């Protein structure tokens, strides 16, 4: 049986809510958000994934109509509006700026209603990547670190006031830097500087320890022709960050916070860096669940209809096989 591609991974409650949202039913999503009313990491990731599932229908509008006083319904309306604006931007939709303006109004209303909640501020950081020419002042704030470009650093500060090291916020800043146009565009060196600066702060238990690996994947996307690219993962400067992520995030974060996307990237980074024992441990934690990335971006043209999946299966098999030969066997019971 092949891998199961599902964004919820081992988060069973989220999987149910996603299925129900796609079927036009919102109550499981409401109940799920009630359980995570102040758990900012889970609330951020779950609302983002639920917005992707709900953005193609009016299910959140129905929820808002039936519970007009619900902040969670309002927040999901914000998330859906932001997702639609970002989707329009990716697809170069002619009404993207209209979608962005609508989403921004909804975000600001939510931020005023719940000033303690980081999610509206995360949404403002997300919308910044649409402003590729940095026309808004809040998107061209000078950073404290001189090697970084101007950007939405004030918005990131507001997120950190409410939820330090919020995963999505930092990933949105990375996406913003990669989206910049013209002379203001961020170089890959600046992207690496940002990612390594965040990881060097050693936020134990945080998936942001993987941010340098995400920057490395972006380098791959821009230089697919390099036949020696995999070797970079075994270099000491890269491997150090990978092993820190393994020990200080994977082994220390609660299982429910180990997203399927981050697990797949860590498994790849360890395997590519020849750390097969550690990679096997991550593959075992993944179980049947997988993500398309990074495998779809890093494969070397393996044969078959899905070379990314072929690489995933190969890396998993090699890591588990190596681990079986190296782990001590249990002796016979007395």
N, C-alpha and C positions, 0 to 999 in steps of 0.2 A: 504494500500500500504506500502511495506517495505521501509527501508532506501535506499538511492542512494549512492553507493560506487564509488566515483570519486575523484581523487587527486586534481582536480582544485577547488572543492567546489563551492563557490559563484563567483569565478573569471571566468566570462563568456568568456572574450577574450582568456584566457589561455585554456579553454575547447575547443574552436573552433580550436585553433592552434594544440592542441594535436590530435584531430580527423583528422585534415588535414595531419599532419605528418604521422599518421598511415596509411593514404590513399596514401602516397607518394607525398604530395604537401607541399612545404616549404614556399610559399610566406606569408601566415598568420603568421608564426613564425618570418619571417624577419620583417614584419610590427610591430609585438608585441614588438620585441626587440628594434626597433627604438624608440618606445614610452617610453622605460625604459632605455635609453642610460646612464643615470647617477643616476638612482634610484637603489642603490646597493642592498637593501633588496629584492625588487621585481625581479631584474635582476638575482640575485643569485638563488632564489627559482624557478623562471620560467625556467631558462636554465637547472636546475637540473631535473625538471619534464619533460621537453621536450626531454632531452637526454634519459631518460628512454623509452619514446615513440618512439624515433628515432633509438635506438640502434640495433633493429632487422632488419633494412633495410639499403639501401644505399641512403636514401633521402637527408641526409646532404652532401654526396659526390656529388650528382647531383647539389645541391645548390652551393657548392664550385666550381664546374666546370662551372656553368653559371655565377657566380659572384666571380671570383678568387681574386678580390681585397677587398672583403667585410670582415671586421674584425668580424662582427657578425657571418658570416658563418664560419670563422676560429674558433671562440670561441665555436660554436656549435660542430664543429669537435673535439675540445678538450674535450668537455663535453661527447660526445659519446665515445671517446677513453677511457676516465676515467671510464665511466659506464661499458664498456665492460671488462676492466681490473678488476674492482671490482666484476663483475658478474663471471668472470673466477675464481677469488680467492674463492668466496663463493662456487662455484661448483667444486673446486679443479681441474680445467682444466689443462692439462699438459703444455699448452702454456701460462699460466698466467704471467710468468716473461717476456715473449716476449710482451704480451699485455701491461704490466706495463711499459716496456722500451719505447714502441711506444707512449704511452700516455704521459710519462714524457717528451719526446722530443717535442711533440706538445704543452704541457703546457709551457715549457720554451720559445718556440718561441712566443707564445701569450703574455707571461709576458714581453718579450723584446719589443714587438710591442706596447703594451698598459700598460706602467708601472704604470698608475694610477688605473687600474682596479683590484679590489680585487679577482675576480672570478678565474683567474689562480692560485693565491696563495691558495684559498680555495681548488682547485683541487689537489695541492701538499699536503695539509693536508689530503685530502681524500685518496690519494695513500699511505700515511704512514701506514695505517692499513694492507696493504699487507706485509709490512716488519715486520713480527711478532717477528723476532729475533733482530730487531734494528741494522741491518748491516750498514745502512747509518748513517753517523755522524749527519746529520740534524734531525734524528729521535731519538737521544739519548742526546739531550741538557738538561742540568740540569735546573729545574724550580727555580723560585724565592722562592716558598713556599716549605719548607723542607718536608712536608708530602706527596708530590706528586712524582710520579716516573719520571725518565728522559723520554723525549718525543719530539715531534715536536714543541717545544715552540717557537723557532725562526720563524718558518713558521706562527704560530698563531700571533706572533707579527707583521709580515708583513701584514697579513690580517687586523689586528686592526689599523695599520697605515692608511689603505685605507678605511676601513669600521668598526668602532668600534662595538663590540658586534654582529658580523655577526653570524646569527643563525646556518647556516650549518657548519661553521668552528668549532664552539664549540661542536656541535653534532659529528662531525668527530673525534675530539680529544677524546670524550667520547668513541666512537667506537674503536679508536686506543687503549685506555687503556684496554678495555674489550678483545681485540684480542691478547694482549701480551702473549708470551709463557714462560714457564719455570720460573726460579727464578725472572725474571724481571716482571713477570705478575703483574698487578695492582690488589690489593685487592678491594673488594666491599667498604671497608672503604675509600680507596683512591678515588674511583669513587664518593662516597658521598661527600668527602672533596672538590673535584674539583667542583662538581655541586653546592654545597652550597656556596662555595667561590665566584663563578660567580654570583649567585642569591643575595648574601649579598651585592654586589656592587650596587644593586637597579637600574639597567638600566631601568628607567621608559619607558613604551611602548614597551619593548623588550620581545619576547617570551622566551628568555633565563631565565626569571623568573620561567619558568616551568622545568628547567634542573634538579632540585632535584626530581621532580616527575618522570622524565624519568629514573633517577638512581634508584628510588624505584621500577619501573617496572622491571628493570634488576634484582633486588633482587628477585622479584617474579619468574622470569624465572629460577632462580637457586635454588629456594626452593618451588616448587609447592605443596609439601605435607603439608605445614603449614596451618591447618584449621582456624587459628586465624589471618591470614595475613591481612584481610581487616581492622582489628582494628587499625593497624598502621597509617592509614590515619586520624584517629580521635585523635591521640596523638598530644599534643600541638606543639612539635618540628616540626612535619610534616605539621600540619594544618596551622601553621603560614606562611610557604612558599606557600601553596596552596592559601590562602586568599590574600597574597601579589600579586601573579600572577593574581588573579581575579581582584583586584582593580587597580593595576599599569600596567597590560598588557591588559587584556580583555576590561576593561572600558576606556582605554586611547589610544590604538593603532587604526589606521585607519582600517575600516572594511576589506579593500582589503588585509591587511596584517595579518588577522586572518586565519591561515591555518586550513584546515579541520582536520589535524592530531593533531595540538595543541588544538583545540577546543574540540575534543573528549577526549583527555587526561585530560584537565581541568574539563570537565563535569564529568568524572569518579571520579577524585580525590575529587571533591566537594561532589558528591553523597556518595562515600565511607566514607567521613568524616562527613556525616550527615548534610551537609550545603545545604539543599534542595532548599531553596529560590534562592540561588546563582546558584546552579546547573540548576534550571529551566530556569534562565535567559540565561545561556550558551546553553542549549538545544534549546531554542527559537531562538537564533542567528544561530545555526547550520541549522535550517530548515530541509529539507529532506536529507541533505548530511551527510554522516557518513564515518568513517574509520574503517577498520578491527581491528586495534589496538587502545587502549590497550585491548579491550574487548576479543579478542581471547586468550590473555595471562593471563587474570585475572579471567575468569569465573571459577565457582566451580563445573563444570560438570553438568550443567543443561540439562534436557532432550531435545531431538530434534536434527535435523540434523545440526544446527548451534548454539551451546551453547553460543558463543560470541555474536551473534546477539540477542539471547534471553535475555542475560544480559543487553545489550544496551537498548532494548525495555522496559525491566522492570525498569531500572534506570530512563529512560526518563518518563515513566508513573508515577512512584512514585514521582518524583520531581515536575512534572507539577500538579499532584493531590494535593500535599502538598501546592504548591504555590497558587492554586485556593482557598484553605481554609484560607490562611493567608493574602492574598493581600486585601486591602480595596476595597469594591465594589463602583462603581460610583453611586451616588444618582440620583434621577429622575430630569429631566430638569425642570426648573421653567416655 
